[in-house]
């Protein structure tokens, strides 16, 4: 697992960095600051959570 830039709608909103057996999200844009420090299984899980958070979808519809 390597660090990765995470984008939403083509805009970088943060990065994920290895944290034990997970990836820790570090926010760089205000719209996702609530997710700062959250641990995810992988980068794709972080992308899904960001999409849900920004677009206001419920997890069942994401």
Secondary structure, DSSP 4 states (H G I P E B T S, - for coil): ---EEEEETTEEEEEEEEETTEEEEEE-SGGGGGGTT-EESSHHHHHHHHHHHHHT--GGG-
